[in-house]
Amino acid sequence: MGLQWIPEGNGVRYLGIQVEFRLPTEANFDKMMLALKGKLINWSTCNLSLAGRILVANQVLLASMWYLAACWNPNPRMCRQVWGVVRNFIWGGKATKARAKVKWDTLSLPTPKGGLGILDPKS
């Protein structure tokens, strides 16, 4: 059996990621952001503590980005968008705009160093 090439202009979804010749990175990112916002809506109905929201952000919300980032590098604009959604969830518990109470750099420190252990999308 030989390897079949995908003709230009056609694509295939492989393990949830669209694979296509010259596919813009934004195509997969937009789908990931829709899924992220859908998960956020579900989790925002729960009455979670700050520690609970941090756990959900690390294990559920940011996990989508880590999965896609294994295949391509998101640009800084994409990281800022994800950061904004996660920040609003952490401080407000919803997708609505929320004012951060602590700098992101401090939040991303490990708990023994005074942070909350949130994973930084840039890294």
N, C-alpha and C positions, 0 to 999 in steps of 0.2 A: 504494500500500500504506500502510495506516495503522498507527499504533503501537498495539500491544495492551497493555493494562494487566493486571498480575498481580492476580487477586482476593485480597482479604485472607485470610490463613490459608494461602495457597499461596506457594511460593517457587520460585526457579530458581537453579541454580548457574551463575555467569558467571565464566570465567577462574579457577576454583577457589574463588571466594568465594560463599557463600550470600547471595542477595539476596531480601529478603522485607520486607513492610510490618511495621514494629515488631518486627523481629527483634532479640533482645538481642545485644549485642556478644559476650557469652560464648559464643554458639553457634559462631561462627567461631574464636574463641580456643581453645576446647576441641579442635577439630579440628587447629588449628595445633600445640597442645602435644602431641597424640598423634603427629603427624608428626615433631615435634622430638625426642621421646623415641625414636622409631623410628630416626631418623638417628643419634642419640647411641649407641644400641646397636650399630649397624653400625660407627661410627667408633671406639668404645671397644675393639674387638677389635684395632685396629692399635696398634703400639708407637710412638707419636709422641712427639717431643720437646716441650718447652714451646712453642717457636716453632711447631711443627706444629699443636699443639692450638689456639693462638691463631689461626692461619690458618684452620683448620677452623671454629672458632667464628665468626669474622667472615664467611667466605665461604659456609658451609653452614648452620650452626645459626641464626645471626641473620638470614640472608637471608629466611627464612620470615616473620619478624616485620616486616622492612622492607616486604615485599610487602603484607602485610595492613594495616600502618600507613599505607600510601598511601591506603587507603580509609576507615579509621576510626582514631581515637586510642585506643590502649589506656590503661586506667586504671592508676594506680600499683600496684595489687595484681598486675595482669597483668605489668607490667614486673618486679616483684620475683620472680615465679615464673620468668620467663625468665632473669633474672639468676642465680637460684639454680641452675638446671639448667646454665647455661653455666659458672658459677663452679665447680661440682663437676666438670665435664668438664675445665676448664683445670687445676685443681690435683690432681685424682685420676685423670683419664683415663676416668672412668666416671660413671654416674648416681648412685652412692652418695655420701653426705655426705662432703665433703672440707673440711678447714680451709684457709682462704685464707692465703697466706703474705705477700701484699702487699695494701694497700688498693685497692679498685676504682678510686678516683679516680686513684691512681698508675698502675695498669694501663692506664687509658684515655688517658693522656698519649701524645703521639707519641714514637717511639723517641729522637729527638735530645734530648728533654727528660727522659729517664730512664724513660719508660713502655714498655709493650709494644704500644701501638697497638690495643688491643681497643676495639671500638665499644661505646658505652654505650647500652643499650636506652632509657634515659630521654630521651636526646637524639634 
